[in-house]
């Protein structure tokens, strides 16, 4: 397709209706289960369900990227100007005949469009949350309406990144920002879910030792850096630059080109000067992510250990288990040649870590001193 047809808004209304249909099921389920509940309880349930479905969307987005389906429909928001690949069957078949191993196939088109349907449905749910929270803001809701409003703005930004991912042909910086945007959505929804949970429990943030909370903050910061590095590895297809562990290419410090590898504004597989990116650059991308993984693993372990005896003891076990999960799936990606199941599992583990650590920060406050007495019934379950 030429650049002029990258954006075809003809199917936008039909896609919006499909998004409403996707969101209708979760909305009806929350309403039926909470018919007699107070508005805060209904909105809390809807926030938690939206968080779960956003996690599913992030996971399916990883599957879309890993199956090379991101350009399964090379225009936006539809597929060759249609609301589904069924209406674009002739164009897809023609493209498959022209490039049998290219990015456009019937299967990839369906993967890409299902991802867009899910994204539209999540957008409808987030829009509903924002509108409902503003309408109920005078009834003493525990969540400021500005949080759902910010989440609505961010899901619009995320939609724009999704469009640019397609129209800019998987531009690595845009795809990485799209990945980070999905994680930000998870964090925003997790913070709101905790606020509703605290209101139902009748407590505020739980006190933890100041040292433990500092480790928790450090784990959060390093996790976001590592998520960005992981996105950069994935979008540049640098996973297989090192196919052994713990060394890389038989060396503890292989030949690497950091300047080329971390040149951010360039096309996929190319340098900013228009040359093909070198293998040493891919190695630098991969190995930087691996070295940061060691640091993140240690900090997560220390944070889990420091939180083990306080009111966040359940969360400490989640953090430890997820750190081990990420180590195992990361190792599997390297030694097994990047199988899709392991890669999706690793992306899912990172998403759960973002939710767990965000909730832990929102659930806790620093307390001077070295120990905190356990509070009955206050344990945080992530």
N, C-alpha and C positions, 0 to 999 in steps of 0.2 A: 504493500500500500504506500502511496505517496504521503508526504508530510501533511498535506491539506486534509487528508481523510483520517488522520490519527484520532481526532476527536469527532465523533458522530453522535450527537445528542438525540437522534431520532428515537432510540429505544429507552430514553431516560425515564419517561412516565411509566412504562411497563415495568422497568426495573424497580422503580419506587414502589409500585403496587406489589411486586414480588417480595420486596423487603418488608412491607407491612404484613403480607401473608406469613412470612417466616417469623416475624415478631408476634403475630397474633396468638400462636400456640403458647409461648411462655407467658404472655400477658394474661391470657385466659386462665392458665394454671395457677398463677399467683393470685388472681382475683377469686377463684373458686376456693382455694385453700385458706384465704384470709378474708372472707366476706364479712365476718363479724368483728374483724380486728380493727384497731385504731389505725389512722393513716400512717403513723410512723412505723408500725409493724409491717404494713403492706409495702411501704417503700423500702424498708430494710430487706424484706424478702426479695423484692424485685432487684435491688442492688446486688444482692448475693447471687441471684440467678444470672444477672447480666455479667457479673464478674466471671462466673463459670463459663458462660457462652463466649465471652471475649477470650478466655484461655483456649477454648476449643478453636476459635478463629485463628489465634496465634499459631496453634499447632498445625492447623490446616494450611496456614500461610507457609510454614516451614516445609510441609509436604509439597506444596505448589512449587516452591523454589527448588527443592531437591530433585523433583521429577522434571525439571526444566520446562515447567508448564507456564512460566510467567508471561511468555509471549504466545501462548496457545491461541489467544485472540489478540491480534496485533493493533486493535483500536480500542477506544474507551468511550463510554462505559459498557457498550455492548460487544457483540461479536460480528464483525463485518456489517455493522449497522443493524443487527438483529438482537432481540432480547435473549436468545439462546442459540447454541451451536446448531440446533435443528434447522433453523431458518437460514443458516450460513453454510449448509452442507456442500453446496456446489463450489463455493469459494475455498472451503477447507480442502476438498478433494483436489481442486486445481493446484493449491499450494503444496499438498502432499506429493502430487505427481511431479511438480517442478523440483522440490527438494524433499526426497523421501526421508532423509534423516534430519530435516530442519526442525525449527521450533513449533511449527503449526501441524498438529495432527488432530483427529477427531477426539481422541482420548484426552489430549492435553487441553483442548479447547473446553471440554466439559469440566476438567479440574479447575481451570482458571475461572470459568463462569460460576461454578459452585462457590468458589472462594468469594467472588463478588456478591453473590446472593447472601451468603452468610454475613459478609461485611455490611451490607445494606440493612439486614435484619438487626444486627447489633447497633447500627446507627439509629434505627427507629427506637430501640429500647432505651438507648442513652438520651435521645430526644424526649421520650416519654418521661424519663426520670427527671430531666431538667425542668420540663413544664410542670409536672406534678409537684415537684419540690417548691417551685415558686408559688404555685396556687395554694399550697398548704403551709407556706412559710410563717403565717401568723398563729399556727396551732402548736407552737413549741417544739418543732422538729429538732432533733439533736444535731442535724447536719445543716450547715449554712447553705443557702441556695446558691451561693457563689461556687461551691465545689462542683455540683452537677452542671452548672453553667460552664465552668472551666473544662469539664469533661466533654461537654457538647462541642465547645470550640475546638478542643483537641481532636475529637473524632472527625471533624470537618477537615482539619489540617492533615490528619492521617489519610483521609480519602483523597486529598490532593496529592500526597506522596504516592498513593496507590496508582493514581492516574499517570503521574510522571514516571513511575517504574516501568509502565508499558510504553508510553510514548517516547521516553528517552532510551528505550532498548536496554533495560537492565543496567543502567548507569550505576556503577558500584556505590558511589556516595549516596545516591537517592535510595537505592535498595536498603543500604545499611540504616539510613534515617527512617525508612519505613518500618524496619524491624524494631528499632529503638522506640518508634512511636507506638507500636503495639504494646511494648513493655510499659511505657508511660501510662497508657490506658489502664493496664492491669493495676499499676500502683495507685492511680487516682481512685479507681473503684474500690480497691482494697481499703484505702483510708476511710472512705465513706461507709463501707460495710462494718469496719471496726467501731465507728462512731455510733451506728445503730445498735451494735452489740453491747457496747458500754451502757447505752441508755436502757436497754432491756435488763441488763445486769444490775444497774443502779450504782455503778462505780466509775471512777475516772481512770486515768492511766495508772498502772501498777508500779510501785516503787522497786527499782533494782539498783544495786551498787553502781556508783558513778563509773568505776573502772569497767564493769561489764557493759554498761551502755556505750562507753567510748569504743569498745571493741565491736559492738553492734553497729555503730555509725561507720567505723572503718570498713566493716564487712559490706555494708550497703554501698559505700563509695566505690570500693574495689570491684564489687559485682557489676556495677554499671559500666565501669571501664572495660571489664572482661566481656560483657555482653556486646559492647561496641566492637571490640577486637574480634570476637567470635563472628559477628555479622560481617566484618571486613574479610575474614578468612573465607566464609561461605560465599559471599558475593563475588569474590575473586577466584573461587574454585582453587583455593590454596591448600585444602586439606591433605591432598596426596603429595605435597611437596616433601613431606617427611613421612615415610612409610614404615618407620621402625621406632622403638621406644626402649630406653630413654634417650638414646642418641638420635641424631638426624643425619642421614646419608653417611653413617659410619663415623660421625664426628660429634663432639660435644659443642663445637662452635663451627657449623658449616659455613660455606661461602654465602654471604647475604648482601643484598643491596637494599638498605633501608630507605634511601632517598627515593628510589623508584617505587618500592613497595608501598610506601606511605605518601605517595603523591595522590592527594585526595580527589582532585577534579580532573578526571580523565575517563575515557570510554572503557568498557569492559575489554580486558585483554590488551589494552594499548597504553602507551605512555601519553603524557600531555603533548609531546612533540609528534604524536602520530605513529610511533614505532611500536612493534610488538613488545610486550612486557617480558623481561627476562626471567629465567627460572630462579635466579638468585633473589629476585624481588619477591617471588611467591614464597621462597624459603624464609625470607625475613618476616613476611606476614605470618606464616604458620608458627615460626619459632618464637616470635614475640608473644603470640597468644599462649603458647605452651609455657613459656617462662612465667607469664602473669598467672597462669592457672596454678602453678606451684604456690605462689604467694597467696592467692585467694583461698586455696585449700587450707593453708596453715591458719590464716586469719579466721576463716569460718570455724575451724576446729577449736581455736582459742575462744572465740565468742560462744560457741556451744558449751564449752567447758565452764566458762565464767558464769553462764546463765543456768547451769544445771541444778543449783540448789535453791533458786528463788521462785517467784510466782510464774516465771516463764519457762519452767522446767520442761513442759511438754514441747514448747517451741524449740528448746535447745536440742531435743532429740530429733525433731524435724530437720533442723539445720545440719546436724551431724549426718543424718541419713542421706540428705540431699547432696552434701559434699561428696560422700562416697559414691552416690549415683552418678554425679557429674564426672568423677574420676573414672569410673568404670565405663561409662558411655564414650567419654573422650578417648580412652585407650582403645576401645572397640573400633571407633572410627579410624584410628591410625592403623592398627594391625590387621583389621579385616577389610581395609580398602574402602571405607566410607559407605557401608551399607545403609540403605534408606531408613530401616527400622532404628538403628543405633543413632543416626543423625537426628531423626525426629524425636527420639527419646531424650537426646541431649538438649534439644531446643525446649522440649517440655519441662525438663528439669530446671533449666535456667528461668523459665517463666514462673514455675512454682517457687523457686528461690526468691524471685522479685516479690511475689505476693507475701511469702512468709516473713521476709526481712522487713518489708514495708509495714506489715501488720505488727511485727514485734516493736518497731520504732514507735508506731502510733499507740500501742498498748502500754508503753513503758515511760517512766520518767526517772531521771537520775536521783539517787538518794545518797547523801553523804554517809560514809562508813563502809565497812567491808562486808557486812552481811545484812540480809533482809529476812525477817521471819516469814515463813510460808503463810499464805492467806487461803483459808479453806474455800474451795469452790472457785478460786480465781485463776486457776491454771489456764493458759491460753492454748487452745487447740487450733492449729493451723489447718 
